Amino acid sequence: MPAVDRINRQWVLARRPIGQVRVEDFARRDGPVPVPDLAAGEILIRTLMIGFDPAQRGWMDEGASYMPPIAIGEPVRGSAAARVVASRNPVYPEGAVVRGLFSWQDYSVVALRGEPAPVLVAPDVTPEEALGVLGGASLTAHVGLNQVGGLRAGDTVLVSGAAGAVGSVAVQIARLRGARVIGIAGGAEKCRWLVKDYGADAAIDYRNGDVAERLAALAPNGIDLFFDNVGGETLEAGIAHIARFGRIVLCGAISGYNDVTPAPGPRNLSRLIAQRAEMRGFILLDHMDHVPAARAELTAWLRAGQLRYRVDIQQGFEAIPATFLRLFSSASQGKQLLRVE
Ligand SMILES: NC(=O)c1ccc[n+]([C@@H]2O[C@H](COP(=O)([O-])OP(=O)(O)OC[C@H]3O[C@@H](n4cnc5c(N)ncnc54)[C@H](OP(=O)(O)O)[C@@H]3O)[C@@H](O)[C@H]2O)c1
């Protein structure tokens, strides 16, 4: 077994966040590295890079969701790329790099009894690609648009959170499939990326101006498919402009993740009746059968130069909680990652 450090640094959930998540909701704890007593089938991994997802905020709350809450005092659950440093499982040899749902600590023992199992990262794929453009966010965009949203050539597609990890890939997939795409993002620079880098036909800066008014001008015949990452007023504006037989895919609702009391609304749901429109939420984990084909298509687009991507890589273990907080403002500049070493 290669040499491992003696100390396992961890960031644990110190308390349940109330409203806006804060750095003080997390605590540093150092413990011994959990070696060498691996049981048959287990692996020991060393975290190389952490990926941050807005959904982690929901896992910090008490109560049922699509995943159990993170326990107080436990290392925070999150996606990461890691190196296998010891293995009693032939599928995951020592030295291999894996991507999966691990936690905010240097070393973890992965028992491989639950699902989903870690994914082996191919040698020609970097950790930032594995967690970013070929990771869960991009797969979410692919599955959400195609399997849930029934994306068709010629659709007018609206994407909110469009400059983020999921949104930027959703914009490009819709364009690659022959749709007309309008993206919503915060600030002039991110709106420039949408049009210049990701190929959106138009961009709306929700921080400057009225989204519903801009939609009326940009989509006079309505939105056929709305891929919503934001919820709240953005969702309401999309509903107001949904086309007849339009589809709304609820991917995320980041504008409300830090609310103490959920905001009421949307106030215009009856518009779905008049427009014979449908609205449906989804979770990527229910669509794992589509993941291999989606990943293969994303990889082919990436290698052919047809898929562009931004990663925002912060540095160092100490910065993990502060990096997570970047998701809930306009601070993050693409897929939010952190290099541990
Ligand atoms: N359903 C699923 O299976 C699934 C899987 C993965 C992710 N998701 C959801 O997809 C959404 C996007 O995730 P991501 O990983 O791509 O994150 P992301 O968009 O890369 O990161 C967060 C971005 O959200 C925007 N934002 C933050 N607070 C906001 C607010 N109050 N109002 C409007 N925009 C706000 C900011 O962009 P601006 O600068 O543009 O404001 C920020 O940069 C999230 O809601 C996430 O929960 C769902």
The ligand as an SDF file (V2000), in Angstrom:
LIG
                    3D

 48 52  0  0  0  0  0  0  0  0999 V2000
  -32.7580   17.3050  -10.4410 N   0  0  0  0  0  0  0  0  0  0  0  0
  -31.5260   16.8240  -10.3520 C   0  0  0  0  0  0  0  0  0  0  0  0
  -31.2720   15.6080  -10.4090 O   0  0  0  0  0  0  0  0  0  0  0  0
  -30.3920   17.8020  -10.1830 C   0  0  0  0  0  0  0  0  0  0  0  0
  -29.0420   17.3900  -10.2840 C   0  0  0  0  0  0  0  0  0  0  0  0
  -28.0290   18.3640  -10.1760 C   0  0  0  0  0  0  0  0  0  0  0  0
  -28.3690   19.7040   -9.9500 C   0  0  0  0  0  0  0  0  0  0  0  0
  -29.6820   20.0500   -9.8210 N   0  0  0  0  0  0  0  0  0  0  0  0
  -30.0900   21.4530   -9.6120 C   0  0  0  0  0  0  0  0  0  0  0  0
  -29.6840   22.2030  -10.7320 O   0  0  0  0  0  0  0  0  0  0  0  0
  -29.4810   23.5700  -10.3510 C   0  0  0  0  0  0  0  0  0  0  0  0
  -28.1370   24.0670  -10.8720 C   0  0  0  0  0  0  0  0  0  0  0  0
  -27.0990   23.3410  -10.2390 O   0  0  0  0  0  0  0  0  0  0  0  0
  -25.5810   23.5950  -10.6580 P   0  0  0  0  0  0  0  0  0  0  0  0
  -24.7850   22.5000  -10.0740 O   0  0  0  0  0  0  0  0  0  0  0  0
  -25.5380   23.8430  -12.1250 O   0  0  0  0  0  0  0  0  0  0  0  0
  -25.2150   24.9320   -9.8800 O   0  0  0  0  0  0  0  0  0  0  0  0
  -24.6480   26.2560  -10.5440 P   0  0  0  0  0  0  0  0  0  0  0  0
  -25.7310   26.8170  -11.3780 O   0  0  0  0  0  0  0  0  0  0  0  0
  -23.3510   25.9940  -11.1990 O   0  0  0  0  0  0  0  0  0  0  0  0
  -24.2940   27.2030   -9.2980 O   0  0  0  0  0  0  0  0  0  0  0  0
  -25.0630   28.1060   -8.6850 C   0  0  0  0  0  0  0  0  0  0  0  0
  -25.4910   29.3340   -9.5380 C   0  0  0  0  0  0  0  0  0  0  0  0
  -26.8760   29.5230   -9.2830 O   0  0  0  0  0  0  0  0  0  0  0  0
  -27.1930   30.8820   -9.4270 C   0  0  0  0  0  0  0  0  0  0  0  0
  -27.9350   31.3710   -8.2530 N   0  0  0  0  0  0  0  0  0  0  0  0
  -27.5640   31.3280   -6.9530 C   0  0  0  0  0  0  0  0  0  0  0  0
  -28.5120   31.8850   -6.1780 N   0  0  0  0  0  0  0  0  0  0  0  0
  -29.4970   32.3080   -7.0180 C   0  0  0  0  0  0  0  0  0  0  0  0
  -30.7380   32.9680   -6.8230 C   0  0  0  0  0  0  0  0  0  0  0  0
  -31.1620   33.3170   -5.6060 N   0  0  0  0  0  0  0  0  0  0  0  0
  -31.4950   33.2490   -7.9170 N   0  0  0  0  0  0  0  0  0  0  0  0
  -31.0720   32.8920   -9.1440 C   0  0  0  0  0  0  0  0  0  0  0  0
  -29.9150   32.2750   -9.4020 N   0  0  0  0  0  0  0  0  0  0  0  0
  -29.1370   31.9760   -8.3410 C   0  0  0  0  0  0  0  0  0  0  0  0
  -25.8830   31.6560   -9.5500 C   0  0  0  0  0  0  0  0  0  0  0  0
  -25.7480   32.0020  -10.9320 O   0  0  0  0  0  0  0  0  0  0  0  0
  -26.0530   33.5140  -11.4650 P   0  0  0  0  0  0  0  0  0  0  0  0
  -24.7480   34.2100  -11.3230 O   0  0  0  0  0  0  0  0  0  0  0  0
  -26.5140   33.3110  -12.8450 O   0  0  0  0  0  0  0  0  0  0  0  0
  -27.0800   34.0850  -10.5240 O   0  0  0  0  0  0  0  0  0  0  0  0
  -24.8280   30.6330   -9.1430 C   0  0  0  0  0  0  0  0  0  0  0  0
  -23.6110   30.8460   -9.7900 O   0  0  0  0  0  0  0  0  0  0  0  0
  -29.5870   23.5980   -8.8310 C   0  0  0  0  0  0  0  0  0  0  0  0
  -30.8680   24.0960   -8.4800 O   0  0  0  0  0  0  0  0  0  0  0  0
  -29.4220   22.1470   -8.4360 C   0  0  0  0  0  0  0  0  0  0  0  0
  -30.0580   21.8550   -7.2050 O   0  0  0  0  0  0  0  0  0  0  0  0
  -30.6910   19.1270   -9.9440 C   0  0  0  0  0  0  0  0  0  0  0  0
  1  2  1  0
  2  3  2  0
  2  4  1  0
  4  5  1  0
  4 48  2  0
  5  6  2  0
  6  7  1  0
  7  8  2  0
  8  9  1  0
  8 48  1  0
  9 10  1  0
  9 46  1  0
 10 11  1  0
 11 12  1  0
 11 44  1  0
 12 13  1  0
 13 14  1  0
 14 15  2  0
 14 16  1  0
 14 17  1  0
 17 18  1  0
 18 19  2  0
 18 20  1  0
 18 21  1  0
 21 22  1  0
 22 23  1  0
 23 24  1  0
 23 42  1  0
 24 25  1  0
 25 26  1  0
 25 36  1  0
 26 27  1  0
 26 35  1  0
 27 28  2  0
 28 29  1  0
 29 30  1  0
 29 35  2  0
 30 31  1  0
 30 32  2  0
 32 33  1  0
 33 34  2  0
 34 35  1  0
 36 37  1  0
 36 42  1  0
 37 38  1  0
 38 39  2  0
 38 40  1  0
 38 41  1  0
 42 43  1  0
 44 45  1  0
 44 46  1  0
 46 47  1  0
M  CHG  2   8   1  16  -1
M  END
$$$$
